[in-house]
Amino acid sequence: MKIFSKLLPASKKKLVISSIGVVALVVFSSLLLFEATKAEVDLTENGEKHTVKTHANTVGELLQELGIHVGKHDALSVETDAKIKDGMQLKYEKAKQIIVSIDGKEQAYFTTLDTVGEFLTENELSFSKHDEVSHEPDDAIKNGLKLTVAKAFQVKLNDGGDESKVWATGGTVKELIHKNNITLNELDKVKPAKDEQVTKNTKISIVRVEKVTDVVEETVAFKTETKKDASLTKGKEKVLEPGSKGIVVKKYEVIMENGKEVSRELISEKVEEKSETRVVAIGTKQPEVVVEQVSRSNDSNGKVLYMTATAFTANCSGCSGHTATGIDLHANPNAKVVAVDPNVIPLGSKVWVEGYGYAIAGDTGGFGGNHIDVHVPTKADAYQFGRKKVKVKIIGK
């Protein structure tokens, strides 16, 4: 192949080279002029600053050139239809999505702010100090952040009888007790069970249980032993041995719930002192009673009373046969004895009773006042005597 430049005359060659140079110069000058007419824009994109040159007429055209799509939640410092000016400051912040979950209910938010605290303020979201929030106010926001909130509620708590209300955000009974710095002892009872979930309707009861040892000293009563003694008059008693109480020490295991005893179990018993038997002698000797004959003399000056009279016998059911003054009516069935009220007729007085005769006021009855009871040998005699008004003369002693 022949080289074209070699075929041209020298003058022609010079002409061709000069034309190419001119064209190149024109193109280069045009490029310089094109670049020189571009506007400079300072663009801060998502916190990163850089300078761009553009022939775009509006901000929207510039963003389109840069492949930036402005969403409805994104932040743009200048309207998209604003004219591009040399030296323009343009700030673009792409919105970050935040998922807020409150008690399990989720809602999506978009923000261009930097911290969780700023986001909460912007969206008028506020929570109490008792609520459980997954992030701190100073935490930085990243796209797709999930902010979880458990709203606090009050739970009734009965701790050993002391009632109160505590804040909870769920979790188990055990976690709530620990959160409130409540210490449980080994025997304490908790309802509901510690692993149950806490809800707004939960009522927690803590029964404080104590196991204590109670030492009790108890007295043991002594026994009484009786012995018949023929040397003592019947009805008389004599203490031969006074007797003494014993002492036994008992240990009990006591269960207390909320300070009150609910059970008691005997675990040991020890006799410290033995009791000693009391010995009493009981008289069996029949008393010697002399029933004197009442004199009929010197009774003219005696005090006269009008009284109700009934009769009794020593053989009645429950009767001892011995009078208050010691007369044995079993041994003396025909004795003339009258039971009286000692305030009316002194015991031991000699009396005369109309329809009965002379007698001794030797017994007391279950009556009072102007009433006497005369002794007769048999029940038949008592029924025959009946009840009557009689004249009674007190002769003296």
C-alpha positions in Angstrom: 0.0 0.0 0.0 1.2 3.4 -0.8 1.3 6.0 1.9 -1.0 8.9 0.9 1.4 11.6 2.3 4.1 10.3 0.1 2.0 10.8 -3.0 1.3 14.5 -2.2 3.6 17.3 -3.1 5.4 19.0 -0.3 3.2 22.0 -0.4 0.1 19.9 -0.3 1.4 18.0 2.8 1.8 21.2 4.7 -1.7 22.3 3.9 -3.2 19.0 5.2 -1.2 19.1 8.5 -2.3 22.7 9.1 -6.0 21.9 8.6 -5.9 19.0 11.1 -4.3 21.2 13.7 -6.9 23.9 13.2 -9.7 21.4 13.7 -8.1 19.9 16.8 -7.7 23.4 18.2 -11.2 24.3 17.5 -12.5 21.1 19.2 -10.2 21.6 22.2 -11.3 25.2 22.6 -14.9 24.2 22.3 -14.4 21.6 25.1 -12.7 24.2 27.2 -15.5 26.6 26.6 -18.1 23.8 27.4 -16.6 23.0 30.7 -16.1 26.6 31.5 -19.8 27.2 31.2 -20.8 24.5 33.7 -22.1 25.6 37.1 -20.5 24.3 40.2 -22.8 22.9 42.9 -21.7 21.8 46.4 -23.8 18.6 47.1 -24.0 17.0 50.5 -25.4 13.5 50.1 -26.3 11.6 53.2 -23.7 13.5 55.1 -20.9 13.2 52.5 -19.9 16.4 50.8 -18.6 16.7 47.2 -18.7 19.2 44.3 -20.4 18.6 41.0 -20.3 20.6 37.7 -23.4 20.6 35.6 -25.2 22.2 32.7 -28.5 21.2 34.2 -31.0 24.0 34.4 -32.9 22.8 37.6 -32.1 20.9 40.7 -34.4 18.1 39.6 -32.4 17.7 36.3 -29.1 17.6 38.3 -30.4 14.9 40.6 -31.6 12.9 37.6 -28.1 13.3 36.0 -26.7 11.9 39.3 -29.2 9.0 39.5 -30.7 10.3 42.7 -34.4 9.6 43.2 -36.0 11.8 45.9 -38.6 9.9 47.8 -41.5 11.5 49.7 -39.8 11.0 53.0 -36.4 12.2 51.8 -35.0 15.6 52.8 -33.9 18.1 50.1 -32.7 21.5 51.0 -33.9 23.1 47.7 -37.0 22.5 45.7 -36.5 20.3 42.6 -37.7 23.1 40.3 -35.2 25.6 41.6 -32.8 26.9 39.0 -29.2 25.8 39.2 -26.8 28.5 40.2 -23.0 28.5 40.3 -21.9 27.9 43.9 -25.3 26.5 45.0 -25.4 24.6 48.3 -27.5 21.5 47.9 -28.2 19.0 50.7 -29.9 15.7 50.2 -30.7 13.2 53.0 -32.3 9.8 52.1 -34.9 8.8 54.7 -34.2 5.8 57.0 -37.0 3.4 57.8 -37.7 2.7 61.5 -40.1 -0.1 62.6 -41.7 0.9 66.0 -43.3 -2.0 67.9 -45.4 -1.1 70.9 -46.7 -4.1 72.9 -46.4 -6.2 69.7 -48.2 -3.7 67.4 -45.8 -2.6 64.6 -45.8 0.7 62.6 -43.3 1.9 60.0 -41.8 5.4 60.2 -39.3 7.3 58.0 -36.9 9.9 59.2 -33.8 11.8 58.2 -32.9 12.6 61.8 -29.8 11.1 63.4 -30.8 9.9 66.9 -33.6 7.9 68.4 -34.4 10.8 70.8 -34.8 13.2 67.9 -37.0 10.7 66.1 -39.3 10.2 69.1 -39.6 14.0 69.6 -40.4 14.5 65.9 -43.2 11.9 66.0 -44.5 13.0 69.4 -43.8 9.6 70.9 -43.2 9.6 74.6 -42.8 6.8 77.2 -42.8 6.7 81.0 -39.7 5.8 83.0 -41.4 2.5 83.7 -41.8 1.5 80.1 -39.1 -0.8 78.5 -37.6 0.8 75.4 -35.1 -1.2 73.3 -32.9 1.8 72.5 -31.5 4.8 74.3 -32.3 8.4 73.1 -28.6 8.9 72.1 -28.5 5.8 69.9 -27.8 6.5 66.2 -30.5 5.6 63.6 -29.7 3.2 60.9 -32.0 2.2 58.1 -34.2 -0.7 59.1 -33.9 0.0 62.9 -36.5 -1.8 65.0 -37.5 0.1 68.1 -39.4 -2.1 70.6 -41.4 -0.7 73.4 -43.2 -2.6 76.2 -45.6 -0.3 78.0 -45.6 -0.7 81.7 -48.6 -1.6 83.8 -49.2 -2.0 87.5 -49.5 -5.3 89.3 -50.9 -6.0 92.7 -48.3 -7.5 95.1 -49.0 -8.9 98.6 -45.7 -9.6 100.3 -46.3 -11.3 103.6 -49.5 -9.3 104.2 -48.1 -6.0 103.0 -50.0 -4.9 99.9 -48.6 -2.6 97.2 -48.5 -2.0 93.4 -45.4 -2.5 91.3 -44.7 -1.7 87.7 -44.2 -4.4 85.1 -43.7 -4.8 81.4 -44.4 -8.5 81.2 -41.8 -11.2 81.7 -42.2 -13.9 84.4 -43.2 -13.6 88.0 -39.6 -14.5 89.0 -38.2 -11.7 86.9 -40.6 -9.2 88.4 -39.7 -10.2 91.9 -36.0 -9.9 91.1 -36.5 -6.5 89.4 -38.2 -5.1 92.5 -35.3 -6.3 94.7 -37.5 -8.7 96.7 -35.5 -11.5 98.4 -37.2 -14.9 98.7 -36.3 -17.4 101.4 -36.2 -21.1 100.8 -39.6 -21.9 102.4 -41.5 -18.9 101.0 -44.5 -19.6 98.8 -45.3 -17.6 95.6 -48.5 -17.5 93.6 -48.8 -17.7 90.7 -45.8 -19.9 89.9 -42.5 -18.2 89.3 -42.3 -19.2 85.7 -45.8 -17.8 84.8 -46.0 -14.7 82.6 -47.1 -11.5 84.2 -50.2 -9.7 82.7 -52.3 -6.7 83.7 -54.6 -9.1 85.7 -51.9 -10.9 87.6 -52.0 -10.7 91.4 -48.8 -11.9 93.1 -48.9 -13.3 96.6 -45.8 -14.1 98.6 -46.4 -16.1 101.8 -43.4 -15.7 104.1 -42.8 -19.1 105.7 -40.6 -19.7 108.8 -39.8 -22.9 110.6 -38.9 -22.3 114.3 -38.4 -24.4 117.4 -40.5 -23.6 120.4 -39.4 -25.0 123.8 -42.2 -25.2 126.3 -42.0 -26.1 130.0 -45.2 -27.8 131.1 -46.3 -28.9 134.6 -47.6 -32.4 135.3 -50.3 -32.6 137.8 -49.7 -35.1 140.7 -52.0 -38.0 141.4 -53.9 -38.3 144.6 -54.0 -41.7 146.5 -56.4 -42.3 149.3 -56.0 -44.7 152.2 -58.7 -45.8 154.7 -57.7 -44.9 158.3 -59.8 -46.5 161.1 -58.2 -44.2 163.6 -59.8 -41.1 162.0 -63.4 -40.3 162.5 -65.5 -40.9 159.5 -65.6 -37.8 157.2 -62.2 -36.6 158.4 -59.2 -36.5 156.2 -55.5 -36.3 156.9 -52.7 -35.5 154.3 -49.9 -38.0 154.7 -47.9 -36.9 151.6 -48.5 -33.4 150.1 -47.4 -34.5 146.6 -45.7 -32.2 144.1 -46.1 -31.3 140.4 -43.7 -32.6 137.8 -42.0 -30.6 135.0 -41.7 -31.8 131.4 -39.8 -29.9 128.6 -41.3 -30.3 125.2 -39.8 -29.1 121.9 -42.1 -28.3 119.0 -41.3 -27.6 115.3 -43.6 -24.7 114.5 -44.4 -23.5 111.0 -45.3 -19.8 110.7 -46.9 -18.1 107.7 -46.8 -14.3 107.6 -46.1 -14.3 111.3 -49.0 -16.6 112.2 -48.7 -20.2 113.5 -50.2 -22.7 111.1 -48.8 -26.0 112.4 -47.0 -27.4 115.4 -45.4 -30.8 115.7 -43.9 -32.3 118.8 -40.3 -33.4 118.1 -39.0 -34.2 121.6 -40.1 -34.6 125.2 -38.0 -34.8 128.3 -39.1 -35.1 132.0 -37.1 -32.6 134.1 -38.9 -33.4 137.4 -41.2 -36.3 138.2 -44.4 -35.6 139.9 -45.0 -37.1 143.4 -48.3 -38.6 144.5 -50.4 -37.0 147.2 -51.5 -39.4 149.8 -54.6 -38.7 151.9 -55.9 -40.7 154.8 -59.7 -41.0 154.9 -61.4 -41.7 158.3 -63.7 -44.7 158.7 -64.3 -44.5 162.5 -67.9 -44.0 163.4 -68.3 -41.0 165.7 -69.7 -41.5 169.2 -72.8 -39.4 169.5 -74.7 -39.0 172.7 -78.3 -37.8 172.1 -79.3 -36.2 175.3 -82.8 -36.2 176.4 -84.2 -32.7 176.3 -85.3 -31.5 179.7 -88.9 -30.3 179.9 -88.2 -28.1 182.8 -87.5 -24.3 182.7 -89.1 -23.9 179.2 -91.7 -21.4 180.3 -89.5 -18.5 179.3 -88.4 -19.8 175.8 -88.9 -17.8 172.6 -92.0 -18.9 170.7 -92.1 -18.9 166.9 -94.7 -20.1 164.4 -93.0 -22.0 161.6 -93.5 -24.3 158.6 -92.5 -27.9 159.4 -91.7 -30.8 157.1 -90.0 -34.1 157.9 -86.9 -36.0 156.7 -85.3 -39.4 157.2 -81.6 -40.5 157.1 -82.6 -43.2 154.5 -83.3 -40.8 151.7 -81.5 -41.1 148.3 -78.2 -39.1 148.5 -78.4 -38.5 152.3 -75.2 -39.2 154.3 -77.0 -39.9 157.5 -74.8 -37.5 159.4 -76.0 -34.1 160.6 -74.0 -30.9 160.5 -73.3 -31.3 164.2 -72.0 -34.9 163.8 -75.0 -36.9 164.9 -75.2 -40.3 163.2 -78.8 -40.8 162.4 -78.3 -44.3 161.1 -77.0 -45.3 164.5 -79.8 -43.3 166.2 -82.9 -43.7 164.0 -85.2 -42.5 166.8 -83.2 -39.4 167.7 -85.2 -36.2 168.0 -83.3 -33.8 165.7 -84.5 -30.7 163.9 -82.9 -29.1 160.8 -83.0 -25.3 161.1 -81.8 -22.1 159.6 -78.9 -21.2 162.1 -79.8 -17.5 161.6 -83.2 -18.1 163.1 -82.5 -21.0 165.6 -78.8 -21.4 166.6 -77.4 -24.9 166.1 -77.3 -26.9 169.3 -80.4 -25.2 170.7 -83.0 -27.2 172.6 -86.5 -26.7 171.1 -90.0 -27.9 171.6 -92.0 -28.5 168.4 -95.8 -28.8 168.4 -96.9 -32.3 167.4 -93.2 -33.6 167.5 -92.0 -32.9 171.0 -88.6 -31.9 172.5 -85.6 -32.0 170.2 -82.1 -30.7 169.4 -81.4 -28.2 166.5 -78.7 -30.4 165.2 -78.7 -30.0 161.4 -79.2 -27.5 158.6 -81.5 -27.9 155.6 -81.8 -26.6 152.1 -84.1 -23.8 153.2 -84.0 -20.6 155.2 -86.1 -18.5 157.5 -89.0 -19.9 159.5 -88.9 -23.4 158.2 -87.8 -26.5 160.1 -87.3 -30.1 159.1 -87.9 -32.8 161.8 -86.1 -36.1 161.7 -88.3 -39.3 161.6 -87.2 -42.9 161.4 -88.7 -43.9 158.1 -89.9 -42.4 154.8 -93.4 -43.5 155.7 -93.2 -41.4 158.9 -92.0 -38.5 156.8 -94.9 -38.8 154.3 -97.4 -39.1 157.3 -96.0 -36.0 158.9 -96.5 -34.0 155.7 -96.2 -30.2 155.8 -97.8 -28.1 158.5 -97.7 -24.9 160.5 -96.5 -25.5 164.0 -95.6 -23.7 167.2 -91.9 -23.8 168.0 -90.4 -22.8 171.4 -86.7 -22.2 171.7 -85.7 -23.4 175.2 -81.9 -22.7 175.1 -78.7 -24.6 175.0 
